[in-house]
Amino acid sequence: SALQFTYPMMHYVLLALLASSICIVFLMETNQELLIFLSAIQLKILWGMLIGTFSALGVVNYDMVDPFRGRYNVAVSVDQFYTIRESIRATIHMEQEQIRRDKIKADDLAKKINSTKKEPGNTDKDKIAERINANGET
């Protein structure tokens, strides 16, 4: 759901108001008879840069309205999520396989331990009991 996030309409309205106010202030400040620092050509270049910048910003903002379309989209990020998901699944599968192997080894070891306990004469107690029985019978 975070990938489907879009900016609220008020965001775009505020950006448009900001851009238009900067343009109006620029026009008001340059509407003087005597400009000490800038000539007419320099003012035209600055005006063109200002309008070009705000136009590019408008295109970027329009492009960001729909996160699955346009130049700035989340499709590349979504593709990365598929790769990450497959990597996590492979890691989980390897861990589960290792746990299964360890469980089989533990079961085999428990069977060996249980089988040696059941055989008489293999434990120290059984050996001592056999010696006592052997000494008592003779």
Secondary structure, DSSP 8 states (H G I E B T S, - for coil): -GGG----HHHHHHHHHHHHHHHHHHHHHH-SS--SS--HHHHHHHHHHHHHHHHHHHHHHHHTTSTTSSSS-SHHHHHHHHHHHHHHHHHHHHHHHHHHHHHHHHHHHHHHHHHHHHSTTSSHHHHHHHHHHHHHH-
